[in-house]
Amino acid sequence: MDYDVIIIGSGAGGSAAAYGLAQAGIRTLLIERGPVLPMDDTTLDVSKVVLQGCFKHSEIWLDRGGRQFFPSEYANLGGKTKWYGAALLRQSAHEFEADDAHQCPAWPFPYEEFVPYYDEAERLMQLKQFDTEPDLVKIVQGLQRHDPRWRKEQLPVGLSERILEFPNDAHHFDGFANP
């Protein structure tokens, strides 16, 4: 079969793009290299996730000096969004600008051109705002004493508010995948 668009990665961005394109009648193929996550709570098990690294991809990468390293990447249906608390942040407007100190050119499009796409993705993902965890508030307060630019903000997350009905899941959704 022929496709008009091929999207690599089923994370929040890839899935939202695939959905929008398919809804517009564009023949779209979404490719994900990782498996479906198990539904048996092993993705919430500290020993399996942190100590054993059971869900990390074992691919070897090379740095610019040609040295091998393991990037601690996850590959699974739903992408890394599953592992990072479903936090769905927009890039800031300044991140689209050139950064001469790091030899990074500006994006070919300004932030403003992405706003309608961000709005649509956030609507599709039904983003919610949850209260900032008390421990994180304390960490930010400590950081602010050294650098006042640090601030606390509620994260927009792609989670149903029903997660609060499942205390085990609600206390493990950052850094642990909830299939």
Residue pairs with C-beta under 8 A, 6 or more apart in sequence:
1 27
2 27
3 27
3 28
3 29
4 21
4 26
4 27
4 28
5 21
5 26
5 27
5 28
5 29
6 28
6 29
6 31
7 14
7 17
7 18
7 21
7 28
7 29
7 30
7 31
8 14
8 31
9 31
9 32
9 79
10 18
10 30
10 32
10 77
10 78
10 79
11 78
11 79
11 80
11 81
12 79
12 81
12 86
12 88
12 121
12 125
12 158
13 79
13 121
14 30
14 32
14 79
15 30
15 78
15 79
16 120
16 121
16 124
16 125
18 28
18 30
19 124
20 120
20 124
21 28
22 28
32 75
32 76
32 77
32 79
33 75
34 57
34 74
34 75
34 76
34 77
35 76
35 77
36 76
36 77
36 179
37 43
37 55
37 76
37 77
37 78
37 82
37 177
37 179
38 179
39 179
41 168
42 48
42 54
43 49
43 55
43 82
43 176
43 177
43 178
43 179
44 168
44 169
44 172
44 176
44 177
44 178
48 54
48 55
49 55
49 175
49 176
49 177
53 72
55 74
55 76
55 83
55 177
56 70
56 72
56 73
56 74
57 73
57 74
57 75
58 70
59 70
59 71
59 73
59 75
60 68
60 69
60 70
61 68
61 69
61 70
61 71
62 68
62 69
63 69
73 80
74 80
74 82
74 83
74 177
76 82
76 177
78 177
78 179
81 87
81 88
81 158
82 177
82 178
82 179
83 175
83 176
83 177
84 174
84 175
85 155
85 157
85 159
85 173
85 174
85 175
86 157
86 158
86 159
86 173
87 155
87 156
87 157
87 174
88 121
88 122
88 125
88 127
88 156
88 157
88 158
89 155
89 156
90 114
90 118
91 111
91 114
92 111
93 110
93 111
93 112
95 111
96 106
96 107
96 109
96 110
96 111
96 114
97 106
97 107
98 104
98 105
98 106
122 156
125 158
126 158
126 160
127 156
127 157
127 158
128 156
128 157
128 158
128 159
128 160
128 161
129 154
129 155
129 156
129 157
130 154
130 155
130 157
130 159
131 154
132 152
132 153
132 154
136 152
137 152
140 150
140 151
140 152
143 150
144 150
144 151
159 173
163 169
163 170
163 173
163 178
164 170
169 178
172 178
